[in-house]
Amino acid sequence: MKKIAVLAVSILIFFNVVSITGENKVKEMSEEITTYTPVICGDEPDMKDNAAHFKYFQNDSHIIHWYEWWYMNVKCEDGNNLLIEFFTFGNLNNPLTSAVGIIFIFMREDGSTFESVKGYPGIKYSLDYEKCNVSIDDDIFLAVNESFYTVTYHNKINDVSLILNLSKVTYGIKAIPSHLQDWEWMEWHIPVPYGKAEGMLKYTEDGKEHVYIIKGRGYHDHNWGIARKFTLKWDWGEFSDERYPISIAYGWVGFGSSSVTGGAYATNEITGEEIYLPELHFEYKEWKEINGFKRPSKIHLYGSNENFSIDVTIKLYKFYIIGIGSVGTPYLFGKVKGKVILHGHLYDINTTGFYEHHFFTFS
């Protein structure tokens, strides 16, 4: 029975990760990427920006392709890492055409993972349209205020218990919306580019109880939109250097053959700036095949404007296989080095963080 439960969890993780990333095994991208010049965005996201958005779009004729998720990761001081995501997919007014649940992944220092998913038809959940306050099966992803978050996760399978708190340090990011391609679009906000994370994790595996004190650099973002999951083109990365502190994030997205919209963002404790494509340049310098997927193992990111200059290189440091053995997808953990100038102040960046790459063609 335990093996069946573990297999079911692995299948849920794999298909939820595939749904989020919209991919299968891929070829290296060789075609030229067309960029889209954006309209400048506003200030950092407020409490309502981080609330749920489904009801505002529920009558859209393509609502079956709805997605929204609240994501948090922690780069722990002891070398372990974790991520947790509360997700909603599809037409939430119809339980037969929607999915709601929680994904939790603990990534050990040695590269192995512990994975857990909670999601089933009819799962109890609630959404708040005034602030981030998501409840799924009595677990919460909650903004206590604009600077403090609490997340819990429990699962009877493997006796999982997670309590996690995140205190915001650097200025939030309201990233540029994706360029509308027909009816497809995407929004992405980063309420906490870097925060101090603390908590406790307990779980049982192979008959042994594991207990971890969580302490490290946390990150939280929020994504929503309407898109066919297998047409999304997507790059993302986040890196925070606590010495200053400063946060760097980048992201660009496109749909099918559409142009790509996105940029890079830097924030400190009091302000933030951005550079958008095409003023921002990115170059994939090296590639690595991981479990049948090609992923960039070295990226050069550079560009400048009046208030913000960036010239950094991201190198793959380690990866984690998420899902079912040989068909699991790689999740990338990188090291970034280089220079950022924000409002005339020079930052010599040398830190770690997660990054993703989902530009693909089906093989």
C-alpha positions in Angstrom: 0.0 0.0 0.0 2.9 2.4 0.9 4.5 1.8 -2.5 1.2 2.6 -4.3 0.8 5.8 -2.3 4.4 6.8 -3.1 3.8 6.1 -6.8 0.6 8.1 -6.7 2.4 11.1 -5.1 5.2 10.9 -7.7 2.7 10.8 -10.6 0.9 13.9 -9.2 4.2 15.7 -8.8 5.4 14.9 -12.3 2.2 15.9 -14.0 1.8 19.1 -11.9 5.4 20.1 -12.7 4.7 19.3 -16.4 1.5 21.3 -16.3 3.3 24.3 -14.7 6.3 24.2 -17.1 4.3 23.0 -20.1 6.9 20.7 -21.5 8.1 17.2 -22.5 11.5 16.1 -23.5 13.1 18.9 -25.4 15.6 19.9 -28.0 18.1 22.8 -27.6 16.6 26.0 -28.7 18.4 27.2 -31.8 16.0 29.6 -33.4 16.2 33.4 -32.9 14.0 34.8 -30.1 11.9 37.8 -31.0 11.5 40.3 -28.2 8.5 42.6 -27.5 9.0 46.2 -26.3 6.8 46.6 -23.2 4.9 49.3 -21.4 6.7 50.2 -18.2 5.2 48.7 -15.1 4.4 50.4 -11.8 5.7 50.1 -8.2 6.0 47.1 -6.0 3.0 44.8 -5.6 0.5 45.6 -2.8 -1.6 43.2 -0.7 -4.4 43.0 -3.3 -1.9 42.3 -6.1 -0.9 39.1 -4.2 -4.6 38.1 -3.6 -6.5 35.6 -5.8 -7.6 36.7 -9.3 -9.8 33.9 -10.6 -13.2 35.6 -10.2 -12.2 38.5 -12.4 -11.7 36.2 -15.3 -14.2 33.3 -14.6 -16.4 34.2 -17.5 -13.6 34.2 -20.0 -14.3 31.7 -22.8 -10.9 30.1 -22.3 -11.1 29.8 -18.5 -10.4 26.1 -18.8 -6.8 27.2 -19.4 -6.6 29.2 -16.2 -3.7 28.8 -13.8 -2.7 30.6 -10.6 -0.1 29.6 -8.0 1.7 31.0 -5.0 5.3 29.8 -4.8 7.9 30.0 -2.1 11.4 28.6 -1.9 14.2 28.6 0.8 17.9 28.2 0.3 18.9 26.9 3.7 22.0 27.7 5.6 22.7 23.9 6.1 22.9 23.3 2.3 19.4 21.8 2.0 16.7 23.6 0.0 12.9 23.5 -0.3 10.0 24.7 -2.3 6.3 24.8 -1.8 3.5 25.8 -4.1 -0.2 26.3 -3.7 -1.8 25.9 -7.1 -5.2 26.2 -8.9 -5.7 25.1 -12.5 -8.7 25.2 -14.8 -12.3 26.4 -14.3 -12.6 26.5 -10.6 -16.4 26.7 -10.9 -16.4 23.1 -12.1 -14.5 20.5 -10.0 -14.4 18.2 -12.9 -12.4 20.6 -15.0 -10.1 22.0 -12.4 -7.3 21.0 -10.0 -6.4 22.5 -6.7 -3.6 21.3 -4.4 -0.1 21.8 -2.8 3.3 20.6 -4.0 6.1 20.3 -1.5 9.7 19.4 -2.4 12.6 19.1 0.0 15.9 19.1 -1.8 18.7 17.6 0.3 22.3 18.8 0.2 23.4 15.5 -1.5 21.0 16.2 -4.5 18.3 13.7 -3.4 14.7 14.8 -2.9 11.7 14.2 -0.7 8.5 15.0 -2.6 4.9 15.3 -1.4 1.6 16.4 -3.1 -1.8 17.0 -1.6 -4.6 17.3 -4.2 -7.7 15.3 -4.9 -11.2 15.9 -6.4 -13.4 17.9 -4.0 -10.5 19.1 -1.8 -11.6 21.9 0.5 -10.1 25.2 -0.3 -10.7 29.0 -0.1 -9.3 32.0 -1.9 -9.1 35.6 -0.6 -9.5 38.5 -3.1 -8.1 41.2 -0.8 -4.8 39.7 0.2 -2.7 36.5 -0.1 -4.7 34.1 2.1 -5.0 30.7 0.4 -6.3 27.8 2.4 -6.2 24.2 1.0 -7.3 21.3 3.1 -6.7 23.4 6.3 -3.1 24.4 5.2 -2.4 28.1 4.6 -0.3 30.4 2.4 -1.0 33.6 4.3 0.3 37.2 4.2 0.0 38.3 7.8 0.9 41.8 6.7 2.8 43.3 3.8 6.2 42.0 5.1 5.4 38.7 6.9 4.2 35.4 5.5 3.2 32.1 7.1 2.9 28.8 5.2 1.9 25.4 6.5 1.8 22.0 4.9 0.6 18.7 6.4 0.1 15.3 4.8 -0.8 12.0 6.4 1.3 10.2 3.8 4.7 10.2 5.3 3.5 12.2 8.3 4.7 15.5 6.7 4.5 18.6 8.8 5.9 22.0 7.7 5.6 25.4 9.4 7.4 28.2 7.6 7.7 31.9 8.2 9.1 34.5 5.8 10.1 38.0 6.7 10.5 40.4 3.7 13.9 42.2 3.4 14.2 43.5 -0.2 11.7 45.7 -2.1 9.0 43.8 -4.0 8.8 43.5 -7.8 5.8 44.0 -10.1 7.1 42.3 -13.2 5.9 43.2 -16.6 2.8 41.3 -17.9 3.3 39.1 -20.9 2.3 40.4 -24.3 -1.1 39.2 -25.2 -0.9 36.5 -27.9 -4.5 35.9 -29.2 -6.2 35.1 -25.8 -3.1 33.9 -23.9 -1.4 36.0 -21.3 0.5 35.8 -18.0 1.2 37.9 -15.0 4.0 37.6 -12.5 4.7 39.5 -9.2 7.4 39.0 -6.7 6.2 40.3 -3.3 9.4 38.9 -1.6 12.5 38.7 -3.8 14.5 38.1 -0.6 13.3 37.4 2.9 14.6 35.7 6.0 13.0 32.2 6.3 12.6 30.2 9.4 10.6 27.1 10.3 10.5 23.4 11.0 10.0 20.3 8.8 9.2 16.8 9.9 8.5 13.8 7.8 8.8 10.0 7.9 10.6 8.1 5.1 11.5 4.4 5.1 10.2 4.1 8.7 12.5 6.8 10.0 11.5 10.2 11.2 13.4 13.2 9.9 13.4 16.6 11.6 15.0 19.8 10.1 15.2 23.3 11.4 14.7 25.6 8.4 16.7 28.8 8.3 17.9 30.6 5.2 17.1 32.9 2.3 13.5 32.8 1.2 11.7 33.9 -2.0 8.0 34.2 -2.8 6.3 34.9 -6.1 2.8 34.8 -7.5 1.8 33.8 -11.1 -1.6 33.8 -12.9 -3.0 33.8 -16.4 -4.7 32.0 -19.2 -2.6 29.9 -21.5 -2.3 26.5 -23.2 0.3 24.9 -21.0 2.1 23.2 -23.9 2.8 26.5 -25.8 4.5 28.4 -23.0 8.0 29.6 -23.6 9.6 30.6 -20.3 12.8 31.5 -18.5 13.1 32.5 -14.9 15.7 32.9 -12.2 16.1 34.4 -8.7 19.2 35.2 -6.8 19.7 37.1 -3.5 22.9 38.2 -1.9 22.3 38.8 1.8 25.6 40.6 2.3 24.2 43.9 1.0 21.3 42.8 0.7 20.3 42.8 -2.9 18.0 40.7 -5.0 18.2 39.9 -8.7 15.4 38.2 -10.7 14.7 37.8 -14.3 11.9 36.3 -16.4 10.6 36.3 -19.9 7.7 34.5 -21.5 6.1 33.9 -24.9 3.4 31.7 -26.4 4.0 29.4 -29.3 5.7 31.5 -32.1 4.9 34.8 -30.4 7.5 37.4 -29.4 9.0 37.2 -25.9 8.3 39.7 -23.2 10.3 40.2 -20.0 13.2 41.7 -18.2 15.6 41.7 -15.3 15.0 43.3 -11.9 17.2 44.4 -9.0 16.0 45.5 -5.6 17.5 46.5 -2.3 15.8 47.3 1.0 14.3 50.6 -0.2 14.0 50.6 -4.0 14.1 48.6 -7.2 14.8 49.0 -10.9 14.3 47.0 -14.1 15.6 46.5 -17.6 13.3 45.2 -20.3 13.9 43.3 -23.5 15.4 44.2 -25.9 17.7 46.5 -23.9 18.3 43.4 -21.7 20.5 40.8 -23.5 20.7 37.1 -22.6 23.0 34.5 -24.1 23.0 30.8 -23.6 26.7 29.9 -23.5 26.6 26.2 -22.5 24.1 23.4 -22.4 23.8 20.2 -20.4 21.6 17.2 -21.0 19.9 16.1 -17.8 17.7 13.1 -17.7 16.8 13.5 -21.4 16.2 17.3 -21.1 18.6 20.0 -22.4 19.1 22.8 -20.0 21.4 25.9 -20.1 24.4 25.3 -17.8 25.8 28.8 -18.4 23.9 32.0 -19.1 25.2 35.5 -19.7 22.8 38.3 -18.7 23.6 41.9 -19.4 22.2 45.3 -20.1 21.9 48.8 -18.8 19.8 52.0 -18.6 20.0 55.2 -16.6 19.4 53.7 -13.2 20.3 50.0 -13.5 23.2 48.1 -15.0 23.7 44.3 -14.9 26.4 42.0 -16.2 26.3 38.6 -14.6 26.9 35.0 -15.5 24.8 32.1 -14.1 26.4 28.7 -14.0 24.7 25.4 -13.1 25.8 24.3 -9.6 23.6 21.3 -9.0 20.2 19.9 -10.1 17.4 17.9 -8.6 15.2 15.4 -10.4 11.6 16.0 -9.6 9.1 13.3 -10.5 9.3 9.6 -11.3 12.8 8.3 -11.7 13.9 8.3 -15.4 11.1 10.6 -16.5 11.5 13.2 -13.7 12.2 16.7 -14.8 15.4 18.6 -13.7 15.1 21.6 -11.3 18.1 23.8 -11.5 20.2 25.5 -8.8 22.8 27.9 -10.0 25.6 30.2 -8.9 25.7 33.8 -10.2 28.7 36.1 -10.3 29.1 39.5 -11.8 28.3 43.2 -11.2 25.1 45.2 -10.7 24.9 48.9 -10.5 21.7 50.2 -8.9 21.3 54.0 -8.7 25.1 54.5 -8.9 26.0 51.9 -6.2 28.1 49.0 -7.3 27.3 45.5 -6.1 29.7 42.7 -6.6 27.4 39.7 -6.8 28.4 36.2 -5.8 25.5 34.0 -4.6 23.2 31.1 -5.4 19.6 30.6 -6.4 17.1 28.7 -8.6 16.6 29.1 -12.3 14.3 27.5 -14.9 14.3 27.2 -18.7 11.3 26.1 -20.7 11.9 27.3 -24.3 11.2 24.1 -26.2 10.1 22.2 -29.3 8.7 18.7 -29.0 11.1 16.0 -30.0 
